[in-house]
Amino acid sequence: MLRKEIIRKRLNKLDEYLTVLIQLQRYSYDQFVQSPERYGSAERFLQLAIETINDMGNHVVAEMNLGVVNWISDIPSLLCKTGYIDQEIRELDKNDRFSECISS
């Protein structure tokens, strides 16, 4: 059974991470790249956001018995195959593989 409190807690964390990333947008490109604290913080909070999204997806897949997740890329595939996300969203992940690059 899908536990809403787990999803809610992770959505709250995701909101925190995105708030930090939005705050970092106020810096110019030069200010941003010249400060390891800024770009390091952005990298870390982006990674945390992606991991949180993957964790929520994995929770949904596991709790709804949608299949087995062997790779991060299995999450959107299983969610699409079972109708929880649209093919259009699945194609974004399939084409970019961004989450796999940033999470490794």
N, C-alpha and C positions, 0 to 999 in steps of 0.2 A: 504494500500500500504506500502510495506517495505521501511523504510527510511534509505538509505545507510549511511547518515551522523551520525545517531545514532549508527549504527553498527561500523562504522569507529572510532568514538569517544571512544566507549567501547573497541575496539581492541587496541587503543593507550593506554588506561588505563591498560589493561591486560598486554601489553608489559612492562609498567613501573613496575608493580607488579612482573612480572617474572624476570625482571632485578635485582630487589632487592634480590629476592630469589636466583638467580644465584650468586650474590656477596656473599651471606652468605655461599655458599658452600666452600669457601676458608678456613674456619676454621676447625680445627680437631674436632673430636667428643667431646673430653674433653673440648676444648675451647668453643664449642657450648653449651653443656649442663650446663656448669658452669656459663654461662652468661644469666641471665633472659632477658636482653635487646636483646640478639641475638635470643634466642628461642622464646621469646615473639613477636619479630618483624617477625620472620619466620611464626609463627602461624597466626598473623594478616594479613600478605601479602598473605599467602595461602588462608585464608578465603576470602579476597577481590577478589582474582583471581577467586575462585570458584563462588562467588556471581556474578561477572561480566559475567562469562560464562552462569550461570543460567539466568541472566537478558537478555542477548542476545537471548538465546533460547526462553524465554518467549515472547520477542518482536516479534520474527519470528512467533511463534505460534499465537499470538494475531493478528498481522498484516496480516497474510496469512489465517486467519480464519480456523485454523487447529483443533480447539477443545477448551475445557475448561481446564485450569490448576488449579487443586485443591491442588496438592502436587508437590514438586520439581520433584519427580520421574515421573510425568506426562509429563514433557517436552521431555525427550528422547523417551518416548513411543509414543507420538504424532508425533514427528519428524521421527521416524522409520516407523510408520504406514502409513505415507503419503509419504515416500520415500526420505526424506531429509537427513537421516543418514542411514548407513548400520546396519543390524541386529548385526553384530560383535561389533560395537561401543555400541549399545543398551545393549548387553550382559555384557559389561564391567561395565556399570552403574548398571545394574540389579544385578550382582554378588557382587559388592563391596559396594554399597550404601555409598561410601566414602563421596560424597558431602553432603548427609543428615547428616552424623555424624559431619562433620567439621562445617557445617553451623548452627547447633543448639546450 
